Amino acid sequence: MASIFTRIVNGEIPSYKVAEDENYYAFLDINPLATGHTLVIPKREVDYIFDLESPEFTGLWAFAQKVAKAVGAAVPCKRVGVAVLGMEVPHAHIHLVPLQSEADLDFGKEKVKLTPEQFVEVTEKISDAFKNL
């Protein structure tokens, strides 16, 4: 069965897409640690990030770098943090989290609650910033 992320890429499940190219897809996490928390994935379903072929692995990180710059431009923060956990969904993914401090990258803390309108607003800001890079 396809992962939830594959189903998002295929348009079977809606997402707050911030960026996409032929190989990679970035969208807002619906249970964010901070406003602007974005997930970056390869479109090809691979469970473990280190099982990606080298060109796909480096391409994913290059795409994530551009998305991170867009997140930082669109969401007030001191830095954009990066985490690769990969335990919750069997599809390689990178978390990009706007940070004010290192404590903001604690996955055990209470998640931020956003309205659908707030998700749409931040999606548009990051997407616009991505297009202008």
C-alpha positions as CSV (number, residue, x, y, z in Angstrom):
1,M,0.0,0.0,0.0
2,A,1.3,3.5,-0.9
3,S,2.4,5.7,2.0
4,I,0.4,8.7,2.9
5,F,3.1,10.9,1.3
6,T,2.8,9.0,-2.0
7,R,-0.9,9.5,-1.8
8,I,-0.3,13.2,-1.3
9,V,2.0,13.4,-4.3
10,N,-0.6,11.5,-6.4
11,G,-3.3,14.0,-5.4
12,E,-5.3,11.4,-3.6
13,I,-5.0,13.3,-0.3
14,P,-4.9,17.2,-0.1
15,S,-1.9,19.0,1.1
16,Y,-0.6,22.5,1.6
17,K,1.9,22.4,-1.2
18,V,4.7,25.0,-1.0
19,A,6.9,23.7,-3.8
20,E,7.3,21.0,-6.3
21,D,9.4,19.9,-9.2
22,E,9.6,16.7,-11.3
23,N,11.3,14.7,-8.5
24,Y,10.5,16.4,-5.1
25,Y,7.6,17.8,-3.3
26,A,7.3,20.1,-0.2
27,F,4.2,20.7,1.9
28,L,3.3,22.0,5.3
29,D,3.2,19.5,8.2
30,I,-0.4,19.4,9.5
31,N,0.9,18.8,13.0
32,P,3.6,21.5,13.1
33,L,6.2,22.3,15.7
34,A,6.0,25.9,14.5
35,T,4.2,27.9,11.9
36,G,5.8,27.1,8.6
37,H,7.0,23.6,9.5
38,T,7.5,22.0,6.1
39,L,8.1,18.5,4.9
40,V,10.3,17.8,1.9
41,I,10.1,14.4,0.2
42,P,11.2,12.6,-2.9
43,K,8.2,11.8,-5.1
44,R,9.5,8.2,-5.5
45,E,8.6,6.3,-2.4
46,V,11.7,5.1,-0.5
47,D,11.3,4.2,3.2
48,Y,14.7,5.1,4.5
49,I,16.5,8.3,3.3
50,F,19.9,6.7,3.2
51,D,18.5,4.1,0.7
52,L,18.0,6.8,-1.9
53,E,20.4,6.6,-4.8
54,S,23.2,9.2,-4.5
55,P,21.9,11.6,-7.3
56,E,18.4,11.5,-5.8
57,F,19.7,12.0,-2.2
58,T,21.8,15.0,-3.2
59,G,18.9,16.4,-5.3
60,L,16.6,16.0,-2.3
61,W,18.9,18.1,-0.2
62,A,19.4,20.7,-2.9
63,F,15.6,21.0,-3.2
64,A,15.3,21.2,0.6
65,Q,17.9,23.9,0.8
66,K,15.9,26.1,-1.6
67,V,12.7,25.3,0.3
68,A,14.4,26.2,3.6
69,K,15.5,29.6,2.2
70,A,11.9,30.2,1.2
71,V,10.6,29.2,4.7
72,G,13.2,31.6,6.3
73,A,12.1,34.4,4.0
74,A,8.4,33.9,4.6
75,V,8.3,33.0,8.3
76,P,10.0,35.2,10.9
77,C,12.6,33.0,12.6
78,K,16.3,33.0,13.6
79,R,17.0,29.8,11.7
80,V,15.4,27.0,9.9
81,G,16.1,23.8,11.7
82,V,16.5,20.4,9.9
83,A,15.5,17.0,11.2
84,V,15.4,13.6,9.6
85,L,13.6,11.1,11.7
86,G,11.7,8.9,9.3
87,M,10.0,6.7,11.9
88,E,6.4,8.0,11.6
89,V,5.8,7.6,7.9
90,P,7.6,4.9,5.7
91,H,8.6,7.5,3.1
92,A,11.9,9.4,3.2
93,H,11.4,13.0,4.4
94,I,13.1,16.0,5.8
95,H,11.5,18.3,8.4
96,L,12.3,22.0,8.0
97,V,11.2,23.9,11.2
98,P,11.4,27.7,11.7
99,L,13.3,28.2,15.0
100,Q,13.6,30.9,17.6
101,S,15.7,28.6,19.8
102,E,17.0,25.0,19.7
103,A,14.1,24.0,22.0
104,D,11.7,24.6,19.1
105,L,13.0,21.4,17.5
106,D,11.5,19.2,20.2
107,F,9.2,16.7,18.6
108,G,7.7,15.8,22.1
109,K,6.3,19.3,22.7
110,E,2.7,20.3,22.0
111,K,2.1,21.0,18.4
112,V,1.0,24.4,17.0
113,K,-2.7,24.7,16.1
114,L,-3.5,26.5,12.9
115,T,-6.8,27.2,11.2
116,P,-7.2,26.2,7.6
117,E,-7.0,29.9,6.7
118,Q,-3.6,30.2,8.5
119,F,-2.3,27.2,6.7
120,V,-3.3,28.7,3.4
121,E,-1.7,32.0,4.2
122,V,1.6,30.5,5.2
123,T,1.5,28.2,2.2
124,E,1.1,31.1,-0.1
125,K,4.0,33.1,1.6
126,I,6.4,30.2,1.4
127,S,5.4,29.3,-2.2
128,D,5.8,32.9,-3.3
129,A,9.2,33.1,-1.6
130,F,10.3,29.9,-3.3
131,K,9.2,31.2,-6.7
132,N,11.3,34.4,-6.1
133,L,14.5,32.6,-5.3
